Amino acid sequence: MSVLVGRQAPNFKADAVVNGDFKEVSLSDFKGKKYVALFFYPLDFTFVCPTELHAFQEKAEEFAKRDVELMGCSIDSKFSHYAWLSTPKNKGGIEGVKYTLLSDIHRTIARDYDVLSDGGVAFRGFFLIDKSGVVRHQLVNDLPLGRNVDEALRLVDALQHFEKHGEVCPANWNKGKDAMKATKEGVSNYLSKN
């Protein structure tokens, strides 16, 4: 498994469904403009996947407030994505999901991000990419393990806090809590107060 953290995110250009419309989306479209939260999921019309896609949709406004472009990606076609988006929630569908769903039908994006499983579908990868196109966080779960979307937002907050204030974020840090300078005195002061 490749570690992409600290490196330029592999660029891609792919067909996608965005808010019900077919579009071509490239990662480079966002470089210098937005953060990108790119997450992979195994397949449309499955089981853990719709719970995650709905969870990301429930927090989509929070990502947008933080200037983050949210994108889901699987090996399905744009037509499969569209059909799943047209399927009601009570039938296992993802009706109501509005953020970008990328089609990786040739598996090149999953391969470039090193999340392609031996079974030919993507593991549950999550990549936080900064405005300069650098991967700042990477997490890969096995197929049965759903993600915590609040944790993804917390990591966005931590990255943006660091960029704005130059302070590092300790364990279990949340927005509004104390961070610290990356110095001996900084950690001493933090630990003595917390």
N, C-alpha and C positions, 0 to 999 in steps of 0.2 A: 504494500500500500504506500503510495506516494504521499508525502506531507507537502501540501501546497502553501502552507502558512508562510508569509514573508516573501512570497513569489508572485509574479504577475499571474492573474487568473487566466487560464486558457480561454482565448476568444472563441466565440461561436456565432454562427448565423443559422437561424432555424425558423421553420414555420411554427406558428403559435396561434392560440385562440386568446384574444384579449378582450375582455368585457363583451363576449359574444360574437366578435368579429375575427376573421382570419387576417393575420398580419405576418410579416417577416420581421424577426427581432434579432438584433445583434448585441452582444455584450458591450461592444465598443461604442454603441449608441449612448451609453450612460457614463462613460469615462470622463472624468472632470466635471460631471453634472450631479450624479447621485451615487449613494451607496447602493449596493445590490445584495439582497438576501436571496440566494439561489438554493432551492432545496430539491432533492431528487426523491422520487417515490417509485415503487416497483411497477404498478399497473393500474390502469383505469378499471373500474367495475370490480374492485376487490374489497377488502375488509377493514384493515387498519387505515388504509389510504384515505377513504372519505372522511374519517374522523379528523385526520391531520389537515386535509384541505379545508374543511369547515373551520377548524381551529385557527388556521392562518387567516381565513376570511374574517373571522370575528375580531381579529387584531389588525386587519389591513389598514384601518384608519390610523392606528398607532404607529405602524411602520411608515405610512405616508407623512405623518407629522414630523417624523425624524428624517425625512428626505431619503427614504429607502424604497427602492423599486423591488417589489416582491415577485419572484418567479418560481413556479413549480415546473418540474421536468420529469417525463417518463418516456419509455421507449414506444409509447403508443402514437398513432397517427393523429394529425389535427382533427380528422373526422371522428375518431374515437373520443377525443377530448370533447368535441362539440356535442356528441351524443350523450356523454356522461353529464355534461353541463346542462343538458336538456332533460335530464332524469330527476324527478323530485327527490327530495331528501328522504321522504318516508319509503322510497323504493330503492334506497342505497345510492342515490345520485348526489351530485354536487351542485344542483341548481342553486343559483345565488352567488357562486364564486365568480369574482370579477377580475382578479389579478391575472397576470400572464401565465398561461400553461404552454410550455414548449414541447414540441414534438421531436423526439430523438429517435426516430424510427430506424436510423442506421447505427444507432448506439455510439456515435462518435463523441457526443458530449459526455456521456457516462464514462466512456473509455478515457477521454482526456482528463477527467476529474478523478479517475481511478476508483470509481464506485460501481463498476459493472461486476455483478456476481457471476459465478460459474454457471448459474442457471439462466443467464442472459438478460436478467432484469437488473435495475439499479438497486443497490442498497439505499437505505434512508440517509443520504448525505445532506449536510447543511453547510453552506459556505457563506461567510460574511465578507464581502469585498468592499474595500474603501473607494473613495472617489478617484483615486489615482490608479485603480484597477488591481490593487494588491490584496491577496487573500489575507485576512486578519484573524479569521477563526474558521475551523473545520471540525465537523463532528460527523461520524458515520456510525449509524446503528444497523444491526442485523434486521432482517425482514419483520420479525414479530414484535419489534420494540418501537412503539410510537414515541414521537418527540414531545418536548415541552416548549410550546410557543412562547410562554412568558420568559423562559430562559433565553430564547433567541432575542427577544426584545431587551432583556437585561444586558446581553452582550453588546448590542447596538449602543445602549446607554453608556456602558463602560468605555467602549471605543471612543465615543464622542466626548465623554468627560476627559479622557486622556488627551485627545486632540486639542480640546479647548483650554484645559487647565494645566496640562503637563504632569498631572498627578496619576499615579497608578492605583488600580482598584483592587483592594484585598478580597480575600475569600468572603463569599456571601454578600458582597457589596450590592447595594441597590441605589438607584438615583435618589439624591438628597442625603445620602449618608456620607460619613467621612471617608475620604480617600487619603492618599499620602504621597509625599515626595519620595522618589526612589533613592533614598540616602539612608545611612545608618541612623541619623537623627530622626528622619521621617518615620521609619518603622518603629523606633523607640517611642516616639511621641504617640503614634497610633496605638501601639500595644498598651501603653500606660493609660490611655483614655478609654480603650475598648477592652 
